[in-house]
Amino acid sequence: MSDCVLVCNVFNTYIFLYRGLLIMLRALAPIISVAPVRAMMDERFSVLVENLPPAAPVTVQSHHYSDDQDDWEAYGHYISDHNGTVSVSKHLSFGGTYSGVEPMGLLWSMCPVPGSRMGLRLRKKDVCTPLVVNISVYSGHDGFRDKKPLASAITERWYMAPGVKRIEVNENGVRGTLFIPPGPGPFPGILDMWGGGGGLHEYRAALLASHGYTALALEYFKPGELQTANLKFQYFENAFRIIQDHPKVNPDSVGILGLSLGSSIALGLAAYSNIIKPRACVCIGANHTNGLEVHESKDGFINLEQAIVDENNHHIWRNIGLAMMRDPSNLVDVQRINCPVLLVSGQDDQNWPSVEMADDITQKMHDVGKAHQLTRIDYPDAGHLIEPPFSPHFRATNFMVKDKYKVIVLWGGQTKPHSDAQEDSWRKILVFFQQHLYSITSPKAKL
């Protein structure tokens, strides 16, 4: 064998050994995995970190860059087990934005990164795209943001399931977005109304459609128009009829879901309309002020002179609602309601007296023998903004009151119990609608 051949063989041997060493090193490098990688927003996921040294302190962080171009994060501090793994679903977080065994803490405890603008609220604007979350693992617990991640993975969280159709609505003056499930139908329908912040918010309606309901996300005034909005009864009746008359909807199985002011309007429609008859109503942040009539009063809906401001200059509006309750003419006559109603309230609601209003509704329906129509859930230490599961908790956020006049409103709630309330109430809302809209007397949707 020539010297040249011998040198080549030795060189090839070293290359082979070098490549093998690289493969071994890669196999020993920390890796992080998320399962499922793509999931609906109300589904759980699991996060697993492997190939760590045993008993190693690490930080697992989630990061999201929002549609509003703000950075959000959550993180937990962990110690790897004897196998060098960290399972977010099984292992304790010893601190961070959440603690304990919290499989979904990397979502529901998200908050703006240090240095962000004040009063932010994370809401998905474009439901045709996923909420993308980058999950990384860092060495140590302190100063992790200044370090390079040991490993990272991406997960997609969707509000709109495959096959759901999104249709913009501008009909008879009604503005909104209709979401239709895949399949021939007919499906039950839901009129979805948010509260006094105004604007068009589609993510909850998209999620409802992903569960088999034709849902209309309704816009009934622009942000900042709370005081001046011209709310007409007919507008909401027309919106309800758009759902009811759709060929993919069973006209006898249309319900209403409202939060805050939307809750007030839902109860008003159920009590007073001679044109529409909702099959069921869900009211989050129970509110039976007669929002449609109070809006037309000379004082407007919210008299800010009655607001309490705390030490952080956050507005508390509970006492405004309590004052309104003293005059029965401000309240919906809930004794006229003839459909099942689900009330969802947080006992630490600092924005509105939802528990006191739920008490009043309960007593009045009991007095006329309609207690059987009412289902009520009160959540300790939950606030006003009870949203779909794993949405971050917002104790206080910006709120546009009139034109460009902005305040920070205190919604209330403590992060962990509020997040538990969001997950539990969503399951019960879906069961409630399943029971009363997908009923024996209604045709079943062909999913």
N, C-alpha and C positions, 0 to 999 in steps of 0.2 A: 504494500500500500504506500502510495507516495505521500510526502509530507503535506502536500496541498490537500489531498483527500482527508488526511488525518485531522488537519486544522478545521476543515469544513465540518467533519463529523462532531468534533468537540464543540464547535460553535453552535451547531444545530441542537446538540444536547443541552447546552446552556440556555438557548432560546426556549426549548421545551420546558426545562425546569423553571425558567422565569415566568413563562405563561401559567404554569401550574401554580406557582406561588401567588401570582395575581388573582387567580381564581379562588384560591384558599383565603386570601385577604379579603376579597369581596364577600365571600361567604361568611366571614367573621365580622364584617362591618355592620353596624346597626341598621336595621330596616324597620320601616313603619308601614302598616297596611290598614286600610279602612274598608269595611264590608257592611253593606254593599257600597260600591263606589258611586253608583247613581241610585237615588231613592227619592220618594216623595217627602215633602217637608214634615209630614206628621209621622214618618216612620223612624224607628230607632236604627242606629248603626253601632258597630263595634270598632274600636281602635286598639291595635296591638303593636307594641314595639318589641323587637327581638334582637338577639345578638349583642346585648349589653353585658358589661361585667356584672357579676352578682353584687347586690347591695349597693348599686350605683345610684346616686342622686341625679335625677333628670327632671326636666320640665317639658310637659307636652302642651303645645300652644296651637290654638286655631286662629286663623286670620282671614278676614273678608274685606274686600274693597267694594264699597257699596255703590249703588246706582247714583247716589248723591256725591260720590267721589270722596268718601270719608273712610278711614281705616278703623276696623273693629277687631277686637281680639278677646279671647278667653284663654285661661291657662290653669293648669294644675301641677303641683309639685309632687313627684312620686319617688319611691325607692324601688329599684328592680328586685325581683325575687331571686331565689337561689339558682334559677335557670337563666337569669339574665333577661327576663321579660317584664314588661309592664302591660297589663290589660286594663284599659280605662273602664271597662264594664265590670271588672272584678276587684280591682285594687283601690286602696285608699289614696285620695289626694290629701296631702298634709298641709295644703294652703294654696293660695292663688285667688282666682275669681270664684272658686267653689272649693269645697272640702268634702271629704268622705267618699263613699262609693257612688259616683254619679255618672252613669254611662253617657248621658247627653249634656253634661255640664259644659262641654266645649261649645255648645250652641246656646243654651238658654242663659248662660252667664256672660255672654258677649257684652262688651262695653267699648266706648270709644277709646282709642289708644291715648296715652298721656300727651297732652298738648293740643287735643282736638277742640273744635268749637263747642260752646256750651249748649246744653238743651237738645242734643241730637236724638233722633228716633230712627231706628232701622226699619224701613218698609220696602219691600220689593216692588219696584215700579214696572219693570218689564217682565211679565210672567211667562213670556214666550222663551225666556232664557233662564238657566238655572241660577240659584244662589250658589256661587262657587266658593268653597272653603278650602284653604290650604292648611294642612295640619303638619306640624313639625315637632321634632324632639331635639332638645338641647341638653348639653352636659351641665349639671349643677342646678341650683335653685336661685342663686343671686346673679343679677346682671345678665340674664340669659339673652336679652334683646341685643346686647353688644357682641354676641358670639355667632359663629357660623353654625347652622343646624347640623346635627349628626345625620338626619334623614328627614325627608318630607314626602307627603302624599296629598293628592287632590281628591276632593269629594264634591259631587254635585247634588244639590237639594232642589227639587222641583215642586212647584205649586200646580203645574198643569201636566196631567198625565198624557202619555201618547194617545192620539186619537181624539182628544178633546178639541172642539172647535171654538174659536174666539171670534165673536161678531160684534163690531161696534154698532151702537144703537143711537139713532137720532130720529125719533118718530113721535109725532104728536107733541113735539116739544120736549120729549123725554130724552135725557142724556144718560148713557151708561154703556156697559159692555155685557153681552150675553155669552155664557159659556155652556156648551152643549156636550154631553157625554158621547162617546162613540157607541154605535149600534142603532137599530131601528126605532127603539123606544116603544111606546110613549114613556116618558120619564116624569116623575114628580118635579115641580118647580119651586124655586125659592127666590123671593125678593130679598136681596142682601143690602142692608143700609148701615153705613158707618155713622159717626157722631158729628158733634158740632165743629170739628176742625175743617169740615168741608172737603171738597175735591173728590176725585174718582180713585178708589182703591180697589184693585181687582183680585188681590192674592187670595182672599178668603173664598170668593165666588169661584175662582179657578179650582181651589181645593175641593169645594163642594161638588163641582162638576166631575172631578176625578173620583168622587164617591157615588156617582150615579144620579146627580140632580142637575136639571137645567137651572142655572143660577144667573140672575141679573144683578151685577154690581151697579148700583144706582148712584149717580151724582145729582145732588139736589141743591147745592150751592157751591160757589167757589171758595177756596181758602180765604179767610179774612172777612167773609160776608155774614158771619153769625148774627150780628146785630141788625143787618139790613136785608137779609134774605127774604124773598117773597115766597113763602111756603104755602102752596095752595093744595087743598085736599084732593082736587081733581088730578093734580100732577101724579100723586102717588097711586091713585086709582088707575090712571092710564098706564103707569109702569107695571102694576100688577096684571092688567089686562094684556099687556104685551107678552108676558110669560104665559098667561092662561090661554091665549089664542094661538100660541105657536104650535105647529103641527107635530112637533116632537114631545109635546107636553100633555099629560093627562089633566084636563081642565078642572077636575074635581079634587086634585091633589097638589095644591099650591100653598106654600107656607111663607112665613116672613121671619127673617133673622135681623135683629137690630141691636146695635150697641149704643148706649148712652142716649143721645137725642134720637137716634134710630129706633131705640126701644120705645120711646115716647110715641113716635109716629106709628110704630107697629100696633101698639095697644089702641091708639086712636082709630086706626083703620078697622081693627077688629070690633071696636065698640060702636062706631057711628056710621060706617059705610053701608049704604043701601044697594050698592052696585057690586061690590066684591065681598067674598066670604072666605077668608083664609082658613085653611084646614087646621093649621097649628101655628103658634108664634113662639119664638125664642127671644128672650130679652136679656141682654148682658148689661150689667150695670143698671139694675131695675130703675125705671124712670116713668112714672105715670103722670107727669105734668102734661097738660094739654098743649104740646109744643106748637101745633098749628095755630091755635088761637092766641097763645101768649106771644107768639112772634108778631102778631098784628097789633099788639098793645103799644101805647105811646112810649113805654119804658124799655121796649126791646126785650129780648129773651134773657140776657145776662146784665144785671145792674152791677157794674164793677165797683160802685161805691160801697156795696155790701160785702165785697170780697175781703177775706182775711189774708194778710201777707205774713209769712213766717220769717224766721231770722235769716233765711237765705234769699229772701225776696221772692219766694215762690207763692203763687196764688192758690188759695184754698177756697173752693166755692160751695162746700157742703152747706154752709149756713144760708146761702141763697136759696137752695132747694128746700131747706127746712122752713124758711120764711114763706115760700110759695105754697107749701103744704097747709098752712094755716087757713088759706082761702080755698074752699072746695071748688070754686069756679075755675081755679087754675088746674084742676085735676081731671083726668079722664074718668068717666063713669065706668069703671071696670066691671060693675055688676051687669052691664049690658053684653059683655063678651060671652060668646057661646062656642068657643073652640078651646082645645087644650093649650095651656100656656106654661112655658118653662122659664123660670126666673133664675138667673145666675148672678150672684153678688159677691163682692169681696168685702170682708168685714173691716179691712183697713182702707176702704175707699175714702180718700181725702178730697176727691173732686165733687162727689155728689152723694146725697144721703140714700144710697141704693138699698141698704139694709132696712132703714126706716120706711122707705117707700114699699119695699117688699112686704114688710109687716102690715102696712096699711092695705095693700092689695089683698094680702092673705085674709085679713079680717073682713074686708068688704065682700069678698067672694064667698067666704064662709057664711056670712049673714044671709045670703040669698040662696044658700044650698048649692053653691057651685065649687065648693072646695075640692071636689073630685077632679075638676078640670085643671087644677093648678099643681104643678110640680116646682119645688123650690130647692135650690142648692146655695148655701152660704159657705164661703171658704175663709177660714181664719188667716189673718195676715196677708191676704191677697188684696190688691188694689183695684182700681177702676178699669184699667185696660187689659181685660182678659182676652187674649188673642189665641190663634191656633197654636198647637204644641210646639215647644222648643224655640218659639220666638223669644228674643231677649226681653227681660223685664225692664220697664221704664218707670222709675219712680217719679221723675219730673222731667218734662220736655217743653220745648218751645211751642207756643200756641198763638196763632194770628187771630186777634180779636176783631179788629176793624181796619180795613185798608192795610197800612203797613205798620200798625200798632201791635207789637209783639210782647207777650209776657211769657214767663215760665210757669206752667201749671203743675201743681203737685197732684199726682194721680194716686200715690200711696202704694202700699204693698212692700213686702220683704222678698228678696230675690228668690230664695229657695221655695218657700211656701207658695208664692205667686206662680212660679213655674210649675209646681205640682198641680195647682189649680187649673192652669191652662191645659195640661195634658189630660187631667181627669174630666174636666168640663167638656172638652172636645169629644171625647168618647161618648159622654152622656148626651150631648147634643145630637150626634149622629144616630145614637140609639133612639132618641126621642123622635127625630124625623123619620127614621125607619119605621117606627111603630105607627105613626100617625099619617104619613104620606104614602109609604109603601104598605097600605093596609089591605085587608081582605077584600074590601069593596072596590079597590083600585086595581087596574091592570098592572101586572108586574112588568117592569122594564126588561127588555131582552139584552142583557149585557154580553 
